[in-house]
Amino acid sequence: MLVILILGSPADRDFAAKITAALDEYDIPHVTRIASAHKVPRYLLDMLAAYEADPQPKVYITVAGRSNALSGMVDASVAAPVIACPPYSDKFGGADVFSSLRTPSGVAPAVVLEPDNAALLAAKILGVGDAALRAKVLAMQEQQRQRLYAADHV
C-alpha cells in the first residue's frame, strides 16, 4: 500500500509534514511529490499515469491552497481515492477552501481540512483491505475514547 502526497508548491511542505507524521503513526508508506496542476499539468499527468500503472492499493492526498485545481485534476485522472487537504489561509477569509469543495460532475475528491484527519481517512480507506491497519485505526479510536473517559472522571 502507498499514500502519495502531491503538493502544489514547495511552500506546502510544512503543512504536508503534519500529514506524513500522522501516516507514520499508522506505519503507512508514503511519498511526497510536487506538481502544480496550473503550472506543470503534463508533468502531473505523467506522474499520475506511472502511479496508476502500479496495482498496489493507494490513496492520493493533495495539498494545494488558493485555487485548488490540483485535487480535481488528480481525482479526474485516477481510479484510486483522492483526499484534498488544503492548507488554511487567512488571506481570503478562508474562502479559498471553496475551490476544493466545488468540483465538476464526475470529480469527487474527499475534502478533509485537518492534516491528522486526512491521514486517518487514508488509513481507514487502506484498512478496508488490510486487517492490521484496520486494527491500528480501531486502537487509535479506543485511545481517543479512553482519553475522554479519563478526562471526565476527575
FENCORNOR-V412302 format. One record per pair of residues at least 24 apart in sequence whose C-alpha atoms are under 8 Angstrom apart, sorted by the first residue. I is the first residue (numbers start at 1). J is the second residue. If there is no record, write none. Layout:
<<I	J> <I	J>>
This chain:
<<1	28> <1	29> <1	56> <1	57> <1	58> <1	126> <2	28> <2	29> <2	30> <2	31> <2	56> <2	57> <2	58> <2	59> <3	28> <3	29> <3	30> <3	31> <3	58> <3	59> <3	60> <3	61> <3	122> <4	30> <4	31> <4	32> <4	33> <4	58> <4	59> <4	60> <4	61> <5	30> <5	31> <5	32> <5	33> <5	60> <5	61> <5	62> <5	63> <6	32> <6	33> <6	34> <6	35> <6	60> <6	61> <6	62> <6	63> <7	32> <7	33> <7	34> <7	35> <7	36> <7	62> <7	63> <7	64> <8	34> <8	35> <8	36> <8	37> <8	62> <8	63> <8	64> <8	65> <8	70> <9	34> <9	35> <9	36> <9	64> <10	34> <12	63> <12	64> <12	87> <15	87> <15	115> <16	63> <16	115> <18	115> <18	116> <19	115> <19	116> <19	118> <19	119> <20	119> <22	115> <22	116> <22	119> <22	120> <23	119> <23	120> <23	123> <26	123> <26	133> <26	136> <26	137> <28	123> <36	70> <37	69> <37	70> <37	73> <38	69> <38	70> <45	74> <45	77> <48	74> <48	77> <48	78> <49	78> <52	78> <52	79> <52	80> <57	126> <58	126> <59	83> <59	122> <59	125> <59	126> <61	85> <61	118> <62	86> <63	87> <65	89> <65	96> <65	97> <66	96> <66	97> <66	99> <67	96> <67	99> <67	100> <68	99> <68	100> <69	99> <69	100> <71	100> <71	109> <72	100> <72	103> <72	107> <72	108> <72	109> <75	107> <75	108> <75	109> <76	106> <76	107> <76	108> <81	109> <82	108> <82	109> <82	110> <83	109> <83	110> <83	111> <83	112> <83	118> <83	122> <84	109> <84	110> <84	111> <84	112> <84	113> <84	118> <85	111> <85	112> <85	113> <85	114> <85	115> <85	118> <86	111> <86	112> <86	113> <87	113> <88	113>>
